[in-house]
Amino acid sequence: MPHASTAPDDSAVFAEPTVPVRAGWTANLSLATLAVFMAFMTPIQILLPLQLEHIDPQDKNDALSLVTGLGALVAVLANPLAGAWSDRTTSRFGRRRPWILGGALAGAAGLSITATQHTVTGVAVGWCLAQAGLNAMLAGVTTPIADRVPLTQRAQVSGWTGLMQSFGLVLGALITTLLVTGVRSGYVTLAVLTVALALPFTLRHSEPPLPRALRPAFDARTFTRSLWVSPRRHPDFGWAWLTRFLINLGNALGTLYLFYFLADAVHYGDPGTGVLILTVIYTLCAALTAIPAGALSDRIGRRKVFVVLCSLVMAAAAVLLSLLHTWPSAIVAAAVLGAGYGIYLAVDQALVTQVLPEATDRAKDLGVINIANSGPQVLAPALAAPIITHLGGYTGLYTTAALVILIGGLLVNRIRSVA
């Protein structure tokens, strides 16, 4: 990857970046991103199901839906709020790094609280606290790509950071199934690693501080209104948001109940290990497509065709899961889904950074975009539980996921300002 010789000048805090970022910068931002998604995804996929199955085995599906839904609702609010405050932060350490480290510490505290709970209510409270901190951290780690990475590198860097979503679950699954015993130790280990992996980026890479003269005056009413980005005034932003929301909703429908799918439909003997195996396959296939797709997208300057392609591939994987409830078909579906999602991770983030309305509000606007990541975590449990119960079980669930993903991918063609 090309190297930069100097950090950007303070006076260029809002300028479109032109100086290529160093490989070390990308690596350390990826580590911080890994921390966020390891702390997000491992509890959702492994620790929360195990913890809630022990607390309430008869109503484990409803309990998981309640806890993850409430946590995602907190995420919907916390991410854009933290982003908006990040845009206004005038610390000498910059606008993003204080929120990355502070969010990591708060998220670690929430995970530690969750670990000690023995009721569904207690787990929900702890998980909501964790989501609040982790989403503040997420607001910090997603914006440096728009702040610092030139367009000619953006999909490649987005590919590396995007892969951390999957690597986070793999690392978390390895830790919670092989390296530690018990749900509590799993949470505590995640908490420690969340902070440790945030430190390299926050300690080693400076960023231009926001001069106080450029900080927007704070008005509560104006601030609240700024959290709404009008799709009429900014239609490309609106279509990018909807595309991301639908693809992530389909992905959430397909992955939220994976643990129970393996246990109840596939009848896999050790569903926790099964989730780990499928996640490793998924991640390896995503790694094989993300970086090449990002490099090709940067080279030819096109984004939308890759989003359409990934939606077709991901929908095919969901259809396979809807038709066949066997372990071999689950392996094939994980590989296909990973290949499609790898393309999506690289290109979609680069596309989104090109439709942001204002340079002064990058973190806030990316926080609004990130609602399209966390919002599906609210909606998916509300949709998935009744689909499984009343509309065809897991066949109905994965058919719905395929349709939602396909619609989301096709809608990207409504974006006009990005090729």
Buried (B, 14 or more C-beta within 10 A) or exposed (E): BEEBEEEBEEEEBBEEBEBBBBEBBBEBBBBBBBBBBBBBBBBBBBBBBBBBBEBBEEEBBBBBBBBBBBBBBBBBBBBBBBBBBBBBBEBEBBBBBBBBBBBBBBBBBBBBBBBEBEEBEBBBBBBBBBBBBBBBBBBBBBBBBBBBBBBEBBBBBBBBBBBBBBBBBBBBBBBBBEEBEEBBBBBBBBBEBBBEBBBBBBEEBEBBBBEEEEBBEEEEEEBEEBBEBEBEEBBBBBBBBBBBBBBBBBBBBBBBBBBBBBBBBBEBEEBBBBBBBBBBBBBBBBBBBBBBBBBBBBEEEBBBBBBBBBBEBBBBBBBBBBEBBEBEBBBBBBBBBBBBBBBBBBBBBBBBBBBBBEBBBBBBBBBBBBBBBBBBBBBBBEBBBEBBEEEBBBBBBBBBBBBBBBBBBBBBEBBEEBE
